[in-house]
Amino acid sequence: MRTSSCLLLVGLLAATTAHAQIFQRELGDFDLKLGTTPSRSMAQGLVKPAAVGSFHGGLDLSHDSGLYVGQYAPSMGISPGKNLEIDSYVGFKQPFDQLLGYEVGMIHYSYPKVDTLDSQEVFGGLTLLGSRFGIALSNDPDKQNNTLFADLGGNQPFGIGVSMKYTTHQLNSPVAVDGGYVSSFTDWSVKFSRPVMGVDLDLIYSNSSLSGSDCSAYSGHNSQCDGLVTLKAERAFY
């Protein structure tokens, strides 16, 4: 893990010399990308949040055959309350033509500075007319997750992007709540995105099947158990 962490940090330092969010260079049959934004449509940005800290970034290496490997850190652990997270992934992406394609892969989530078990996730999906639809199955230390997601990038009315995610969580051990136990729950989110004068604006609505005292058992993707509307503005400085 120490070697992979060093590799990621080298990529982050290299990315700071670029004047855009993604620095790209061809190395023979390989394509190398360094940057502060996720490089993979399904491996990053849809299954888990694109960024959970103020400092984030990674690298991605792909081959002309469609095979790719990479690492991405949604959080470098610099901001208060945020822990270092390193996501290592490998996958295969192949277009049938310019309108239809598919992607399959696996992600390994690790937290080097936290005493917690790593987790794994397998994913797959289709790209159709510029929009992406997929499924992800993950094995966390305390629960099993099944996620359906969609990014309607092929149809953006008024330049507004729309993405959705729906996840079922099956707890390994039921959690005691007032009046009984919670052994499973679902959560979902809808995000509307639009760039305005160099600033990425996101409007996100999230909710779950739990409410009231049952929310003490919530441990899903959303930042809050109950319904929440979030407005997020982000600007990249390099």
N, C-alpha and C positions, 0 to 999 in steps of 0.2 A: 504494500500500500504506500510505503514511503516513496518508492520509485515512481509510481503513478502520480502521486501528489506533486513531486518535483517536475514531472513532465507537464502537468497542467499549469503550474506556476510559470514555467518557461513560456508556454503559449500565451498566458495572460500578459506577461511583460512584452512579448512581441506584438500583441494586439494594440498596446498603448501607443505604438509608433505610427499606426495607421490613422487616416483622417476620416474614417467611416466606421460603421458598426461591424463590418466584416472585411477582413483583409484576406485576399485570395491569391494563390499562386499555383501554377501548374508545374508538377514535377514528373515529367515523362507521361506515363499512363495514369498518374495519380493527381488528385486535386486536393490541395491543402487549404483549409480555411481557419483563420484565427479571428476571434471577435468577442463582442459583448452580448450578442444576440444568439439564440439557439440556431443551429444550422439545419436541423432535421425537423421536418413537419410533424412526424408522428413520434419520433424518439424523444422530442423535447417540445415543450410549449403547449401540448394538448393533454398528455397524460398527467403531468404535474405542472405547477405554475412555472412560467418562463423565468421568473426571478423573484426570490424572496428576501433578497438583501440589497444593500446599496451598491455593493461591489460583486460583480458576477461576470462570467465569461468562460471560454474554453476553446477547444480545437477539434477539427473534424478532418479526417483523411478518407477520401473515397477513390475507388478504382473505376476505370471505364466499364468494367463488367457489371457494375451495380453494387459491388460489395463496399461497405464502409465501416469504419471504426472511429471512435471519438470519446472525448471526455468533456463534461460541462459542469460547472459549479454554479448552481442557482444562488448560493450564498458562500462568501469567503470567510464568514464568521467574524467580520470586523465590526459590524454594527452591533449595538447593545441588544442582547436577547436573541441574537442569531448565531447559529452554529455552522461550522464548516461542513459543507456537503459536497461530495464528489460523485457524479453520475457517470459511469463508464458504460458505453453501449457498442453493440455490433449489430449489423443488419444488412439487408439486401433490398435494393430498390430497382425496379425495372419497369419502364413504360412499354405497354403494348404498342402504343402509338402516341401522338401528341394529345389525345383526348382521354386516354385510359391507361392506368398503370396500377402497380401494386407495391406494397412494402411490408416486410416482416423483419422482426429483430428482437433483441433482448437488452434490458438495462439492468445494471447492478448499482444500487444506491448504497453509499457508504458514508459514515460520519466519523472520521478519524479521531476527533477530539471529544467524542461523547461515548459513554459506556452504554452502547446499545447495539443490538444485532443489526447486521446489514439485511437488505431486502432485495428481491429480484422481481423482474416484471418481463413478460413476453407480450408482444403486440403485433398487430397486423392490420392492414387496411387497404382500401382502394382509393385512387384518385380519379375523379370523374369530372370532366369539363372544368378543371381548375379547383374543384371542391374536394375535400378529403373526408372519408368516413372510415372509422376503425373501431377496434376492440382491443382491450388490454386486460391481462390477467396477472395479478400480483400476489406475492406471498410476503406479507409483513410479519414482524415478530408476534403481533397480537391478533391479527385478523387476516382474512382472505378478501380480496377486492376484485370485482368484475366491473369494468368501465366501458361504456359506449361513448364515443365522441364524434363530433362533426364540426368541420370548419368550412363554412359556405363561402370560400374565397372566390369561387367562380362566378358568383352573383352578388355584387356589392352595390345596392341602390344608394345613390347619393354618396358613393365612396365609403359607405359604412360596412365594415366587416362584421360578420356574425359567427360566433362559435358556441357550441353547447357541449355539456358533459353530464352524464348520468351514471352513478356508481352505486352498486350494492355492496355492503360490507357485512361479512359473516365473522363474528367474534369467536376466537378460539375458546374463551371462557366467558359465560354470561356475566353481565354487570348488574349488581343489585341496585334497584331504584325504588322510590316510594311506590308501594303497591305491587311489586313483582320484580322481574328481571328483563333485561334487554339482551338478546342474543344476536340480533341483526338489525340493520337500518339502511336507509338509502339517502343519498344527497345528490344535488344537482346544481348546475349553474349555467347562466346564459351571459355571454359577454358581447358587447357592441364596441367596436373599435374604429377610430378615425384619426389620421394624422392631421394636425392643424399647425401650420407655421413651424414645422420642425419638432412639434411636441406630439407624442403619441397619447391620445385620450382614450381611456377605457371606461365604460359604464357596465358594471357587473351586478347581476342579481343572483343570489344564492339562497338555498333553503335545504331543509332535510325533512325526513319523515318523523323526527322526534320533536317534542315540544314540552314545555313546562319542566317538571322535575326529571323527566326522562333525558333531558339534555345533559345530565351529569355523565351519561354513558357515551356521549358523542366524541368521536375521534376520527372524523372524516377529512375530506379534502378542503372543505370550506373553513374560513376563519371563525365562523360562528354557527351554532346549531340552528337558531331561528332565522327567519327571513332577513336578509341584509342587502342593502343597496350600497355599492361602493363606486366612487368616482376616483379614477387614478390618472395622473398626468406624469409622463416620464419623458425626459429629453436626454439623448446620448451626447456626451461631450467629445467623443472620439469614435 
